[in-house]
Amino acid sequence: MLSPSWRRWLVARAENKSRRRRQNKRSAGLLSLEWLEKRELLAASPLADLGVNGYTPNQISQAYGFNQILFANGTVKGDGSGQTIAIVAAYNDPNLANDLQVFDQQFGLPNAALSVFNQIGGTYLPETDPTGMWEAEEALDVEWAHAMAPGANLVLVEANSDNFTDLLRAVHTAASLPGVSVVSMSWGDAEFPTETSYDSFFTTPVGHTGVTFVAASGDTGAPPIYPAASPNVLSVGGTTLTLDGQGNYVSETAWSGSGGGISAYEAQPSYQKSVVSQSMTQRTTPDVAYDADPQTGFAVYDSYGEAGGWIVKGGTSAGAPQWAALIAIADQGRALVGEGTLDGPSQTLPMIYQMPSSNFHDIISGRSMGTPSYSAGPGYDLVTGRGTPIANQVVNYLVGTPPVSPSGGPLSSAPPPSPSASPNGDLIGDGDFDYPSVGASQVPQPSGSPWAFLGWAGIAGYDSYMASGNVLPPNDLQAAFLYNQGASILQTVSLAAGVYTLSFQATQVGIYPGSQEQIEVLVGNMIVALVTPGPTFTTYTATFTIPTAGYYTIQFLGMAPNGSNAALLDNVSLQMVTSLSDTGPSPSPSPSPGPSLSPPPSPPSSASSGDQSSSATSPSSADSLFQSILSAWNNFLQSELLFLEWEWNQIMMLIER
């Protein structure tokens, strides 16, 4: 139980914030949720009436590039399989399992593997929140973590209340659960002088595999809130996301409610030193961003709340579980190449700041409210951090594929080698983009081609409007086009182990003066080139090595956000230069190692009723129950010791005052 002095201290803080945060009257010592979570309630509509508004999982997946995440040379979908996402919230939502099922059925998602525990790891769940606010929050977090990483397991740890001590107990339990690789926290409160004493709560538990902690940055602008301000936590700010009628990414601006600023108490972590210019000494937030504006919010099914069905929710608390899903997908990819799950402070956060800016949608317009008010701008800013994710590029980097040519050789503008130089000939089908014939038009995502086209990518005829400002190469009637960020052209080919050259011709689209489309070229999950074409067709050639035979996806990806940025692509050629002995796959490049972490203990196994040869070591149900009770008590005692220290620190702080 909290000491009376701690309660008085927290009440004083709440009274000082009352003018700035529109809080309901609640008991002293409780964290406010409504200022962290802006939400727009819709009229309750039966599902049969399709009363569903807000962005859908398919739209967000396409907008941010989740649908382009592939592993194992394009043979494995990036969906978080094998990973566990833990979500920490307060109070119990008795309708959550049913609501999640309705959500999944509406959007064609697979059934979720969801487990719910109390704050010490037991299954006796807390009471409900009489306001219904935390139930809606849990629905948002669980449904959208599942939507973005549908293959991941989900664990919801429900604190007894929204008291900070209860929530931190829940965080400690969540991070300690076997298999958890990322913890999502959609809550926070104002910074306080002794917050650095609690940063250790957001580190990987001893003896556990790596854990990343993700938190919402807040919905009232500056100043920062905690725990998002902790240097051990990935802080997620907010944007206003605009899509076109087909669900393609159009633009983003900073959302006015996005929390962020310069921490009053946390020192600048080393990973921010080379990127952040707004402060040379203090931690700044957010680190990254995600759609958060309630006007461009997410469809959520919550039958417990006042609306009793479909609602639209926004806020930075929507971005935290979806960034957690992205980290879980990266951990899936790392497992496939023999790497451990990411440790937040030593791996995830440093890599977020080390990766190239082209891995993010850089948000350059919009302002935050609060005091002071900050503006978004090129590069890192105090409203949207580094920006919103280009998910497949962020994951590639976190898995361990830095944006360099895998052979180490520079990109050249030399003509491609002649076909006679290659023992196998050209390995690309229809490198001239002659099929299908589109005549004098431009056709996005055409069918009948060996290429796949995603987003605003397609084929343009010589006499089409798209190609009218350019001179096409001799004897060519058509070219491919990439428009703005996220457009992609792909073809999967079978390659033997060897050294290859990939050549192509590209130019900016002439009808868009000032076009600065960039093209990133990938082979599998390896980035082999990044070019900004000129005003006329230029031939580019990249050399790379395939260490082991297999199927590889050749991908041309548009990278320039906003405005009229478009490029034409033609005469793609892939040829082997030198054959290599196939001695098996080489290890992928890996980031600086984090702490040495051993695997978590495996949960007790139980034989099925039909198993006639069960091992003598398999525990009985009574043994399993005993182990569960013992584990819960262990978590409880550990957290009690931590919080006795915490309350003592608060008492000493009051005495010093």
Secondary structure, DSSP 8 states (H G I E B T S, - for coil): ---HHHHHHHHHHHHHHTTTS------TTB---TTT--EE------GGGT---SB-HHHHHHHHTGGG-EETTTTEE-S-TT-EEEEEEES--TTHHHHHHHHHHHHT-----EEEEETTS-S------TTSHHHHHHHHHHHHHHHHSTTSEEEEEEESSSBHHHHHHHHHHHHHSTTEEEEEE---EE--TTGGGGGGGGS--TTS---EEEEE--SS-BS-EETTTSTTEEEEEEEEEEE-TTS-EEEEEE-TT---EEEEEEE--GGGTTT--S-SSEEEE-SEEEE--GGG-EEEEESSSSS-EEEEE-SHHHHHHHHHHHHHHHHHHHHHTT-----IIIIIHHHHHHS-GGGEE---S-B--BSS--B--SSSBTTTBT-EE-HHHHHHHHHT--SS-TT----B-S----GGG-SS---SS-TT--SS--TTSEEES-SSSSSEEESSEEEEETTSTTTTTS---TT--EEEEEESTT-EEEEEEEE-SEEEEEEEEEEE-TTSTT----EEEEETTEEEEEE---SS-EEEEEEEEE-S-EEEEEEEEE---SSS-EEEEEEEEEEEEEE-----------------------------TT-TT--TTS--HHHHHHHHHHHHHHHHHHHHHHHHHHHHHHHHHHHH-
